[in-house]
Amino acid sequence: MRIIAGRWKGHRLKPLKGRDVRPTTDRVREAWMSALGPQIVDARVIDLFSGSGALGLETLSRGAASVVFVEQARSALLVVRANIELLSAGSECSVVGDDVFRFLGRLSDRVDLALADPPYGTGDAARLVERFLEEPFANELWLEHPFRENLLLPAGAKTRRYGDTALTTLTIDP
């Protein structure tokens, strides 16, 4: 796993290990970042279910102002912290070891972008959409999920398909 573009282009990151690990592929991550485009620059980002931190670190590499990584698994927290240290990105990052939904309940300010790659088959993607529609925690939520997963999405949601993976974007009404 590596940073695809920006100031850290080509830097290799520590991956998560384990049978249940399903990292976002370079192809999907590149498509995700290309779709985000220039709105990454100076954005305040939260990386929910951050795993290794690759998504959030990719946004920092491309010009995001800051990233908050939210992850509950202790092994993943160790990896995301190691990857932040590897890139000397500590001043632009904070790491929160907590349940994503508990974290969102305490979040006081809406951020620019929320990136989320919840574990497949847990219902967390549907819960995150529901939570966002009830009380938006970001100007935009970008969610990776299985393409065949039925999510109750509002009319303005956009979904892009990459094989069995989908990226869905929800934007708050201005």
C-alpha positions as CSV (number, residue, x, y, z in Angstrom):
1,M,0.0,0.0,0.0
2,R,1.4,3.4,-1.0
3,I,0.4,7.1,-1.2
4,I,-0.7,7.6,-4.8
5,A,-0.2,11.4,-5.4
6,G,0.8,14.6,-3.8
7,R,3.7,15.5,-1.5
8,W,4.2,11.9,-0.3
9,K,3.6,10.2,-3.7
10,G,5.1,6.8,-3.7
11,H,5.7,6.5,0.1
12,R,4.8,3.0,1.3
13,L,2.5,2.7,4.3
14,K,2.3,0.0,6.9
15,P,-0.6,-2.3,6.1
16,L,-3.0,-3.8,8.5
17,K,-2.7,-7.5,8.9
18,G,-5.3,-10.2,9.4
19,R,-7.8,-12.3,7.6
20,D,-10.7,-9.9,8.1
21,V,-8.8,-6.9,6.7
22,R,-10.1,-5.4,3.5
23,P,-8.1,-2.4,2.5
24,T,-9.3,0.0,-0.1
25,T,-7.6,-0.9,-3.4
26,D,-5.2,1.6,-5.0
27,R,-7.6,1.8,-8.0
28,V,-10.6,2.7,-5.8
29,R,-8.6,5.1,-3.7
30,E,-7.3,6.9,-6.8
31,A,-10.8,7.1,-8.2
32,W,-12.0,8.4,-4.8
33,M,-9.4,11.1,-4.7
34,S,-9.8,12.1,-8.3
35,A,-13.6,12.5,-7.7
36,L,-12.9,14.7,-4.7
37,G,-10.5,16.8,-6.8
38,P,-9.6,20.3,-5.7
39,Q,-12.0,20.3,-2.8
40,I,-9.4,18.4,-0.8
41,V,-7.2,21.5,-0.6
42,D,-7.4,23.1,2.8
43,A,-10.2,20.8,3.9
44,R,-10.8,19.6,7.4
45,V,-11.3,15.8,7.1
46,I,-12.4,13.0,9.3
47,D,-11.4,9.5,8.3
48,L,-14.0,7.2,9.9
49,F,-13.2,3.5,10.4
50,S,-9.7,4.6,9.4
51,G,-7.9,1.3,9.5
52,S,-4.3,2.0,8.4
53,G,-5.1,5.7,7.7
54,A,-4.4,5.4,4.0
55,L,-7.4,7.4,3.0
56,G,-6.8,10.3,5.4
57,L,-3.1,10.4,4.7
58,E,-3.8,10.5,0.9
59,T,-6.0,13.6,1.5
60,L,-3.2,15.2,3.5
61,S,-0.7,14.4,0.7
62,R,-3.0,16.2,-1.7
63,G,-3.4,19.3,0.4
64,A,-6.0,18.8,3.1
65,A,-5.4,21.1,6.1
66,S,-6.0,18.4,8.8
67,V,-7.3,14.9,9.4
68,V,-8.9,13.3,12.4
69,F,-8.6,9.5,12.3
70,V,-11.3,7.6,14.1
71,E,-10.7,3.9,14.7
72,Q,-11.7,1.5,17.5
73,A,-9.4,-1.5,16.9
74,R,-6.2,-1.3,18.9
75,S,-4.2,-3.0,16.2
76,A,-5.3,-0.5,13.6
77,L,-4.6,2.4,16.0
78,L,-1.0,1.3,16.2
79,V,-0.7,1.1,12.4
80,V,-2.3,4.5,11.7
81,R,0.0,6.1,14.3
82,A,3.0,4.4,12.8
83,N,2.0,5.6,9.3
84,I,1.5,9.2,10.6
85,E,5.0,9.0,12.1
86,L,6.5,7.5,9.0
87,L,5.3,10.6,7.0
88,S,6.1,13.1,9.9
89,A,2.5,14.2,9.7
90,G,1.8,14.5,13.4
91,S,1.1,18.2,13.4
92,E,-1.7,17.8,10.9
93,C,-3.3,14.8,12.4
94,S,-5.1,13.6,15.5
95,V,-6.0,10.0,16.3
96,V,-9.2,9.1,18.2
97,G,-9.5,5.6,19.6
98,D,-13.2,5.2,19.9
99,D,-16.4,3.9,18.4
100,V,-17.2,6.0,15.3
101,F,-20.9,6.6,16.4
102,R,-19.9,7.6,19.9
103,F,-17.3,10.0,18.4
104,L,-19.9,11.5,16.1
105,G,-22.2,12.1,19.0
106,R,-19.5,14.3,20.6
107,L,-18.4,16.1,17.5
108,S,-19.3,19.8,18.0
109,D,-18.2,21.3,14.6
110,R,-19.1,20.1,11.2
111,V,-16.0,19.3,9.1
112,D,-15.6,19.7,5.3
113,L,-15.2,16.1,4.4
114,A,-16.0,12.8,6.1
115,L,-14.5,9.7,4.5
116,A,-15.8,6.3,5.7
117,D,-14.9,2.7,4.9
118,P,-16.8,0.7,7.5
119,P,-16.4,-3.0,7.8
120,Y,-18.6,-4.8,5.3
121,G,-21.6,-6.9,6.6
122,T,-21.9,-5.0,9.9
123,G,-24.7,-2.6,9.0
124,D,-22.4,0.3,9.8
125,A,-22.7,1.8,6.4
126,A,-26.5,2.1,6.7
127,R,-26.2,3.4,10.2
128,L,-23.7,6.1,9.1
129,V,-26.0,7.2,6.3
130,E,-28.9,7.4,8.8
131,R,-26.8,9.4,11.2
132,F,-25.7,11.8,8.5
133,L,-29.3,12.4,7.4
134,E,-30.4,13.0,10.9
135,E,-27.6,15.4,11.9
136,P,-24.9,16.1,9.2
137,F,-21.4,16.0,10.7
138,A,-19.7,17.0,7.4
139,N,-20.5,19.1,4.4
140,E,-20.0,15.9,2.4
141,L,-19.9,12.2,3.4
142,W,-18.0,9.9,1.1
143,L,-18.8,6.2,1.9
144,E,-17.2,3.0,0.6
145,H,-19.5,0.0,0.7
146,P,-20.4,-3.2,-1.2
147,F,-22.2,-2.3,-4.4
148,R,-25.0,-4.7,-3.7
149,E,-25.6,-3.3,-0.2
150,N,-29.0,-1.7,0.1
151,L,-28.7,1.8,1.6
152,L,-31.6,4.1,2.1
153,L,-30.2,7.1,0.2
154,P,-31.7,10.5,-0.4
155,A,-32.5,11.7,-4.0
156,G,-29.3,13.8,-4.2
157,A,-26.9,10.9,-3.4
158,K,-24.4,9.9,-6.0
159,T,-23.0,6.4,-6.3
160,R,-20.0,5.3,-8.4
161,R,-19.4,1.6,-9.0
162,Y,-15.9,0.0,-9.2
163,G,-16.5,-3.7,-9.6
164,D,-18.1,-5.0,-6.4
165,T,-17.2,-1.7,-4.5
166,A,-19.3,1.4,-4.5
167,L,-18.5,5.0,-3.4
168,T,-21.5,7.0,-2.4
169,T,-21.5,10.7,-1.8
170,L,-24.0,12.5,0.4
171,T,-24.0,16.3,0.5
172,I,-25.9,18.6,2.9
173,D,-28.3,21.0,1.4
174,P,-26.8,24.5,1.2
